[in-house]
């Protein structure tokens, strides 16, 4: 079973539009969805409309929210300080994948496994399922 850690931009994008393709993640059998309170608050802060924030709340119902963490692995890969808690939480939660659309900061890590977590964008993950 894959354990998918969702970064804030994945949560944001899924909640932003009612018909987001990312909603497929919530329908995957044999997957558990994880995130952190840090990621959920960032997504919530960036959603402008109350309907979007309400949609985010509904999307978070089946998602396991894990505690914050620190990890030497997260600090040693060149991520900005604001992104290190995301990777650290994914590692602590024993996620199999960290799904993020943040190519600016996580892009150099796409396709790499750090602390047991494969970092990838959502689209390649979803494409690999078909």
C-alpha positions as a LaTeX table, in Angstrom:
\begin{tabular}{lrrr}
\hline
Residue & $x$ (\AA) & $y$ (\AA) & $z$ (\AA) \\
\hline
Unk1 & 0.00 & 0.00 & 0.00 \\
Unk2 & 1.36 & 3.41 & $-0.97$ \\
Unk3 & 1.43 & 6.10 & 1.68 \\
Unk4 & 1.12 & 9.42 & $-0.17$ \\
Unk5 & 2.20 & 12.59 & 1.62 \\
Unk6 & 0.49 & 15.61 & 0.03 \\
Unk7 & 2.32 & 18.92 & $-0.02$ \\
Unk8 & 0.38 & 22.17 & 0.45 \\
Unk9 & 0.26 & 22.93 & $-3.27$ \\
Unk10 & $-1.39$ & 19.57 & $-3.97$ \\
Unk11 & $-4.01$ & 20.25 & $-1.30$ \\
Unk12 & $-4.49$ & 23.79 & $-2.62$ \\
Unk13 & $-4.90$ & 22.64 & $-6.22$ \\
Unk14 & $-7.34$ & 19.87 & $-5.29$ \\
Unk15 & $-9.50$ & 22.31 & $-3.33$ \\
Unk16 & $-9.21$ & 25.22 & $-5.75$ \\
Unk17 & $-11.40$ & 23.69 & $-8.47$ \\
Unk18 & $-14.32$ & 21.31 & $-8.03$ \\
Unk19 & $-13.16$ & 19.30 & $-11.06$ \\
Unk20 & $-9.42$ & 19.17 & $-10.31$ \\
Unk21 & $-7.70$ & 16.13 & $-11.77$ \\
Unk22 & $-5.92$ & 15.74 & $-8.45$ \\
Unk23 & $-9.16$ & 14.50 & $-6.92$ \\
Unk24 & $-8.24$ & 11.11 & $-8.41$ \\
Unk25 & $-5.83$ & 10.74 & $-5.49$ \\
Unk26 & $-8.76$ & 10.53 & $-3.08$ \\
Unk27 & $-10.31$ & 7.68 & $-5.07$ \\
Unk28 & $-7.28$ & 5.42 & $-5.19$ \\
Unk29 & $-7.80$ & 2.09 & $-3.45$ \\
Unk30 & $-4.70$ & 0.72 & $-1.76$ \\
Unk31 & $-3.39$ & 4.20 & $-0.91$ \\
Unk32 & $-3.45$ & 6.18 & 2.27 \\
Unk33 & $-3.21$ & 9.96 & 2.13 \\
Unk34 & $-1.09$ & 11.88 & 4.61 \\
Unk35 & $-0.19$ & 15.50 & 5.19 \\
Unk36 & 0.87 & 17.76 & 8.04 \\
Unk37 & $-0.83$ & 20.62 & 9.84 \\
Unk38 & 1.94 & 22.83 & 8.41 \\
Unk39 & 0.88 & 21.90 & 4.85 \\
Unk40 & $-2.84$ & 22.18 & 5.57 \\
Unk41 & $-2.47$ & 25.65 & 7.04 \\
Unk42 & $-0.42$ & 26.83 & 4.06 \\
Unk43 & $-3.06$ & 25.51 & 1.65 \\
Unk44 & $-5.90$ & 27.05 & 3.67 \\
Unk45 & $-4.14$ & 30.42 & 3.89 \\
Unk46 & $-3.77$ & 30.58 & 0.11 \\
Unk47 & $-7.37$ & 29.70 & $-0.77$ \\
Unk48 & $-9.28$ & 32.93 & $-1.30$ \\
Unk49 & $-12.88$ & 31.71 & $-1.32$ \\
Unk50 & $-14.85$ & 30.23 & 1.54 \\
Unk51 & $-16.20$ & 27.51 & $-0.79$ \\
Unk52 & $-12.62$ & 26.46 & $-1.55$ \\
Unk53 & $-11.70$ & 26.38 & 2.13 \\
Unk54 & $-14.83$ & 24.30 & 2.82 \\
Unk55 & $-13.85$ & 21.92 & 0.01 \\
Unk56 & $-10.38$ & 21.64 & 1.55 \\
Unk57 & $-11.99$ & 20.74 & 4.87 \\
Unk58 & $-13.98$ & 17.95 & 3.22 \\
Unk59 & $-10.90$ & 16.69 & 1.37 \\
Unk60 & $-8.96$ & 16.52 & 4.63 \\
Unk61 & $-11.53$ & 14.27 & 6.35 \\
Unk62 & $-9.97$ & 10.99 & 5.12 \\
Unk63 & $-6.39$ & 12.32 & 5.25 \\
Unk64 & $-4.14$ & 11.46 & 8.17 \\
Unk65 & $-2.53$ & 14.62 & 9.53 \\
Unk66 & 0.87 & 13.82 & 10.99 \\
Unk67 & 2.87 & 15.78 & 13.52 \\
Unk68 & 5.70 & 18.10 & 12.71 \\
Unk69 & 9.20 & 16.71 & 12.73 \\
Unk70 & 12.82 & 17.42 & 12.09 \\
Unk71 & 15.04 & 15.20 & 10.02 \\
Unk72 & 18.71 & 15.40 & 9.14 \\
Unk73 & 17.79 & 13.94 & 5.74 \\
Unk74 & 15.46 & 16.88 & 5.08 \\
Unk75 & 18.10 & 19.40 & 6.12 \\
Unk76 & 20.87 & 17.85 & 4.02 \\
Unk77 & 19.28 & 17.95 & 0.56 \\
Unk78 & 19.35 & 21.69 & $-0.06$ \\
Unk79 & 15.71 & 22.57 & 0.58 \\
Unk80 & 14.85 & 26.04 & 1.85 \\
Unk81 & 14.07 & 26.11 & 5.57 \\
Unk82 & 10.34 & 26.58 & 4.92 \\
Unk83 & 10.18 & 23.31 & 2.92 \\
Unk84 & 12.24 & 21.15 & 5.26 \\
Unk85 & 9.29 & 20.50 & 7.63 \\
Unk86 & 7.32 & 19.03 & 4.71 \\
Unk87 & 9.98 & 16.47 & 3.84 \\
Unk88 & 10.73 & 15.81 & 7.51 \\
Unk89 & 7.05 & 15.10 & 8.22 \\
Unk90 & 6.83 & 12.76 & 5.21 \\
Unk91 & 9.90 & 10.87 & 6.43 \\
Unk92 & 8.59 & 10.66 & 9.99 \\
Unk93 & 5.21 & 9.41 & 8.75 \\
Unk94 & 6.96 & 6.69 & 6.74 \\
Unk95 & 5.35 & 7.94 & 3.54 \\
Unk96 & 6.31 & 6.06 & 0.40 \\
Unk97 & 5.87 & 9.16 & $-1.76$ \\
Unk98 & 5.91 & 12.92 & $-1.31$ \\
Unk99 & 3.65 & 14.43 & $-3.96$ \\
Unk100 & 4.45 & 18.05 & $-4.71$ \\
Unk101 & 4.07 & 20.44 & $-7.59$ \\
Unk102 & 6.72 & 22.77 & $-6.15$ \\
Unk103 & 9.26 & 22.37 & $-8.95$ \\
Unk104 & 11.16 & 25.45 & $-7.83$ \\
Unk105 & 12.22 & 23.94 & $-4.51$ \\
Unk106 & 11.57 & 20.21 & $-4.84$ \\
Unk107 & 12.28 & 19.91 & $-8.58$ \\
Unk108 & 15.95 & 18.94 & $-8.16$ \\
Unk109 & 14.74 & 16.11 & $-5.92$ \\
Unk110 & 12.08 & 14.71 & $-8.31$ \\
Unk111 & 12.72 & 11.04 & $-8.80$ \\
Unk112 & 15.00 & 10.81 & $-5.76$ \\
Unk113 & 14.30 & 8.88 & $-2.60$ \\
Unk114 & 15.22 & 10.75 & 0.58 \\
Unk115 & 14.80 & 9.07 & 3.94 \\
Unk116 & 12.75 & 6.33 & 2.30 \\
Unk117 & 10.38 & 8.81 & 0.57 \\
Unk118 & 10.22 & 9.09 & $-3.23$ \\
Unk119 & 9.69 & 12.73 & $-4.23$ \\
Unk120 & 7.56 & 13.23 & $-7.33$ \\
Unk121 & 4.89 & 15.37 & $-8.94$ \\
Unk122 & 1.32 & 14.03 & $-8.74$ \\
Unk123 & 0.89 & 13.54 & $-12.51$ \\
Unk124 & 3.73 & 11.03 & $-12.96$ \\
Unk125 & 2.50 & 9.15 & $-9.90$ \\
Unk126 & $-1.03$ & 8.96 & $-11.31$ \\
Unk127 & 0.24 & 8.04 & $-14.79$ \\
Unk128 & 2.26 & 5.20 & $-13.32$ \\
Unk129 & $-0.95$ & 3.63 & $-12.02$ \\
Unk130 & $-2.49$ & 3.10 & $-15.43$ \\
\hline
\end{tabular}
